[in-house]
Amino acid sequence: MSVAPHCRPARAPRRATAGTGASLLAHGEPLMWLTGGALVICLAMILGLLALVLARGLSSFWPGPVVRVETARGSILGEVTRTETWRPDPGFVAGLAGEEADRARVQLARRGGELRRRLVRTGNYELTGEHFRWIADHEVAGESRPPWALVVERVAWGRFYGEPRALLVDGEPAAQTPEAAWRLYREREGEIAANRARRRRLETRDMGAVNRRVEAARLAARAAELKHGPDSPVAERARHAAQAASEGAEGEFARIRAEIDRLGAANARYELLLVTAEGVEKRLPLAEIVRAYPANRLGPGQRLGVYLARWGEFLADEPREANSEGGVFPAIFGTVVMTLVMSLAVLPFGVLAALFLREYAKAGPVVSAVRIAVNNLAGVPSIVFGVFGLGFFCYIIGGTLDQLFFSARLPAPTYGTGGLFWASLTLSLLTLPVVIVATEEALAAVPGSMREGSYACGASKWQTIRRIVLPRAMPGILTGMILAMARGAGEVAPLMLVGAVKLAPELPLDGVFPFVHPERSFMHLGFHIYDLGFQSQNSEAAKPMVFTTTLLLIAIVATLNIAAVWLRRRLRRRFQDSQF
Amino acid sequence: MTTGLSFTGRRRRRNTSRAVLVADRVARGLITVGGALTVVQVLTVMIFLLWVALPLFRGAHLTAVANTQRPGASGGSPLHVATDEQQLLGWEFLADGRLAAFALADGSPLFVRELFREGAPTAAAFPVQAGRAAFGFADGAVRLGSAEVATAYVPEDEASGAVRNLVAGAALAVGEAIVQRTREGQLRREELLVEIQAPLVPAGGPAVRLIALGESQAGPVIATLDDGDRLAVHFVRERRNPLTGETTAQTRSATLSYTPRTGAEPAWLLVSGHGDDVYLAWRDGTLQRWSLAAAGAAGPVETVDLTPDGAGLTALRFANGGVSLVAGDDRGRLRVWFGARREEAMAPDGKQLVAARELRGPSAGVTALGFSSRTRLLAAGFADGTVDVLHLTSGRRLARLRLSGGAATAVALAPKDDGLIALADGRVARWRLDARHPEAAPAALFAPVWYEGYPAPAHVWQSSSATDESELKFGLMPLVFGTLKATLYSLLFGVPLALLAAVFTSEFLSPAARARIKPTIELMASLPSVVLGFLAALVIAPVAEQAVPAILVSFVTVPAAFLYGAGLWQLLPHRTGARLARWRPALLALALPAGVGAAAVLGPFAERLLFAGDLKLWLDGQIGGATAGWAPLLLPLCGVATALAIPRGLSRWQRRRYAGWTRTRAAAADLGLLAVGSVAALAATGALAALLGGLGLDPRGPLVGTYMQRNSLVVGFVMGFAIIPIIYTIAEDALASVPEHLRAASLGAGATPWQTAVRIIIPTAMSGLFSAVMIGLGRAVGETMIVLMAAGNTPIMDWNVFDGFRTLSANIAVEMPEAVRDSTHYRILFLSALVLFAMTFLLNTVAEIVRLRFRKRAFEL
């Protein structure tokens, strides 16, 4: 290891030039500052970016106050999401009416020719047709924080802002004051959430199970037709079975639907009567409310409670509202499973290839050429691997598998389209060079003396590798694998082609036989960011989600990287200790 | 090994156990096979990409299916021939007003029908894109008609025995229809339905000599030339009664001013696809155009000679889409003409007919043209019996065949472009056509192509269109250009920063600080690029849009802040400086906010001074002059030039003078010199800008232009996050691996650390630095998510820093999910992946070889 010289002017030849001007030129101070400046800029970039993601990601779930703003065009109620200033055109103030013009002039004078405006999340989409509104400061005639302003997160339609007036049971007011309504709401909250969860379970799990049975019978009939011919008795029997299954399913469906209706009716009894800033009354069935809180009455502890509850929902729940609300659990799950399958695929092959190159292949121009090629593969754009994965894995191998084993489902593809398995294989190809290079380095770092000692004791080559070389190299191999996982977890471009989707109804691992479904498409945190940031219709509302997802992804990738660095350091120390 | 003497001379007492030997053998076999396979797998990627992309460049494939005598084919030359999608039925319109349908398999007639009670039409038109035909009659009447194939499935029990015994794929004529057993085992019945509408223009005028049909959005547009030399246009409005389902047509007619030429009869009348132009052409190649869109022009707006070399015109038809006019002459050439909007157009509608391409056939006259109804494919029959299959956009000849029975009187392409039929001399010949990928000639992919309606040949990428009628444009150059643009701007930003930072880290930073800072910057490399792309597009781009002037100014003020910081630092007395040396990095870090702050203050000032108060309007070309605009472009250049010129001119003087001065005095002089240099750079900039502006040159256009929110500036900055850590790490490694004794020798000989770095370390590590830049380049070329999200993705060719682009990689990410497997589009995307693969593989290999050589040299030193 070389050590850079400690740079102090004091170390420069002191005797001859200290104090004279000529040494000044030799030190090249200005240009040195320029190189240092470059480093400072690089550091500022990375630290600034991390700080930005950290600040925005951590703060986005914090419940802010709700303000009520009175303007000449009515009043609005909502949360301020951001503030910006802008420089109006010269004729702008002249076009304003009376008081607004006066206020604008005052503002202009105070801010040196600029005006300020705030983006207020107003929600109530079904009433106003918008989620957000820009309010310029000069439009504001009055501003207050109503104590009972309620923030309501709903199953559909986004947030609702309003003040509670009453809580209705079976259409009759059961609590008439905001306070009483709120108390009653808190009492009923748990029961209704439980009902909702049960109903959801019925809709997805139980209905799904029946559907799967019918589908399986239909597929069996189709398979029998394909195998024995459509007129054969086997096919005839299978068709009858399918018919019977679908008839039997009708009864089950009716039973489940009745149960769902019962739960729905139980939940529909309770409604919250809210009044918006414009004075419009709105009945919200409690069944549709995910979370509600009186933002301006919360103490710091309660705020923290809402904050943590939102994080809990984010990490453990499924997305709602075109992914802009709710959680990212399927995406976390998809990312983790995909990365694990990828490492399972990449580790054996990477280690085999490295062992071959380092221990078995004869060193020569061919091996060094192969080594260069493998190294360079790490620099090939990831999208190229995506193209390869789509064409080779999905279309050719997957298409063939479908023809051979899943012909009953055709033309709907099973393996012939993007899915978790193909995505993992594609990424394992992408990360293969990382593992090969790291393993080779680790193998090379095992001192030759140890190998020779082993041979001298009479061990065979494989015994030496297995008992002496591999255990020594293991931390290095693991470092390589962790680096590969970090690269794989953050990669998005190839996944867009081989199976990441914006919304996957079913997880690739679940309780339905055969439990592992590697052909299913899956959600991925990175793709989630891309999709939310770019394909979302309500991109302003999705922004907090994008930032938190980004924070999560960076945290995962950084953790993996730091683990690799830590492991590498340990590995070095161990070797330094044990060289002989 | 198991037996024999060891060198001690004693026999080994125990043999190696069998299990160990077997395990050794198995492991060797497994590792060799597995390892070699893994390495081979790596090569598969490239081979597979090549395997998918290569079929693009193979020609079409024609297989003769049938060539039969057609019994009952009576005289009367066919005006038009067509077939159905399954290629079971063929039908032809004969000049005597009959329609003859026949089975394509054996040429046997199905039926012959008199279409018109009033006798043979005197003129007929069968445009490709319209799906129907127009007929004109001796009494001046005009009718529209259509022939369509109706498909129905016949239940097995209703079919006759012969039909039931059909094997899959076979077909049988039943009455006037044909029944075929499909691959799925069903019976498909195809029957030709012919419909002739009531006259749109009533009888009672002179005989119609020529007729043409086009389809505007409102309804059919029919042009007629009658024996009274009246050129008329009939606009038909069709209304469908929702209750009765009946269609009623209203016709409005207009007369165009037409002067007959003596001695020559016009031979072709055509209406363009959207019904906005009427063309009349003579056999000598003269063509006149009337514009129906240009108001107030009753006469022809343009007259062109379609065969400027004196050849005679023998065929003239519109291709699919009704824009490209294909003119065949008696020397076997086909020219593609279309109206392009051009500056030099004389016609009032701003269009000018241009000959975009010339396709060469054999040197025999063109006798028949047949067009595809879904692509730009064309079949042309020639007088010597040759039939060529050509593609209009790429100009490629895909196949050529020769008819045995003389020249083709009519040729047609099957609706799915999978068959070709030709009629010649009472015979019908049919080929199965596999057109493969006609659009993808190398010239069409990489050279400018003159697309329909464009004023000049251009590089255009437009891989999908709403209708079959518009032309697909597969020019890869805009994407290659976008890739280069992204790479260039990100390298301009990233390379200097990364290299300078690496020099500082390796040469001037204490080992402790280095051990902390290097991993921090390497952390940057692990940021997922989707995160960078998202931040670029949703955070940085909007902020940058607000602060463009400040950003431009900061390119000057930030380096200046560091230089002046150094100048001030030098003013410190030597001893104080030495004591404070530990704090120098902190002071360095303070210079950055100083520079940024100065930029924030000076930005609006510069905007007022140089860009008439609004940079974006100025960039748009709406306000302000050219002179001041040169300043931001020239200032960095002048700054660097001054920085190089002043030390060169003054260094001897400096060295002489400074040697006698105290350090502080010299430092003050240095600071003064810096100030003088800054002023000189500013003055030089001003002078040059005035000169260039005075010459009438405007930077707006080639280098800067209209501001888009997603632009190269933002991409360049954010791509820096992706490439800086890579370049930085490799460069720093290269600098650090310069042998320590060189450094020690240089310092020992009295050189300062700076002198050592510049004269010893950097030159030695040069090849390592080069390979670092190459690897950074490779990463920038292939980066996908950042450009996908932050570059706007418009495939344009434009160096404007403030505009976006579309790179090869982003294009693949956007279009691959929609590309149909094995289509031309799919294969072209594979080709672009192959181009990316080859580019990065080449760059990395060069870098790797240079790096290995450097390493070897460094060890030898």
Interface residues (C-beta under 8 A of the other chain):
Chain A: S2 V3 A4 P5 H6 C7 R8 P9 A10 A12 P13 A16 A18 G19 T20 G21 A22 S23 L24 L25 A26 H27 G28 E29 P30 L31 M32 W33 L34 T35 G36 G37 A38 L39 V40 I41 C42 L43 A44 M45 I46 L47 L49 L52 V53 P348 F349 G350 L352 A353 A354 L355 F356 L357 E359 Y360 A361 V370 I372 A373 V374 N375 N376 L377 G379 V380 P381 S382 I383 V384 F385 G386 V387 F388 L390 G391 F392 Y395 L429 L432 I436 G458 S460 K461 W462 Q463 I465 R466 A486 R487 A489 G490 E491 V492 A493 M496 L497 G526 F527 I529 Y530 G533 F534 S539 K543 V546 T550 L553 I554 V557 A558 N561 V565
Chain B: T16 V20 L21 A23 D24 A27 R28 L30 I31 T32 G34 G35 A36 T38 V39 Q41 V42 L43 T44 V45 F48 L49 V52 P496 L497 A498 L499 L500 A501 V503 F504 T505 S506 E507 F508 L509 S510 P511 R514 I517 P519 T520 I521 L523 M524 S526 L527 P528 S529 V530 V531 G533 F534 L535 A537 L538 V539 V558 P559 A561 F562 L563 G565 A566 G567 W569 Q570 H574 G577 A578 A581 R584 P585 L588 A589 A591 L592 S651 Q654 R655 R657 Y658 A659 G660 W661 T662 R663 R665 A666 A667 A669 D670 L674 G720 F721 I724 Y728 A736 S737 V738 P739 E740 R743 L747 G750 A751 T752 P753 W754 Q755 T756 V758 I775 G778 R779 V781 G782 E783 T784 M785 L788 M789 S809 I812 A813 M816 P817 R821 L829 F830 A833 L836 F837 T840 F841 L843 N844 T845 E848 I849 L852
